């Protein structure tokens, strides 16, 4: 599983990365890859116009806000079920 945090590196982007790291750790997903993407053309390529955004396995699941830890957990478990 690949999780990408899209954003410029602002405080909200850092907060989303920390939440995502916590969720991955708590779910025991040792093979999950968490990557920060700060390259604007790559962010726009996903169709994201407002950051931070979370992408799981190439699919944007949320953008323009920092989701709660419960929401990120839900996004990850839903992606695992696919």
Secondary structure as UniProt FT lines:
FT   STRAND          2..6
FT   HELIX           11..26
FT   TURN            27..28
FT   TURN            30..31
FT   STRAND          33..37
FT   HELIX           40..45
FT   TURN            46..47
FT   STRAND          53..56
FT   TURN            57..58
FT   STRAND          59..63
FT   HELIX           69..81
//
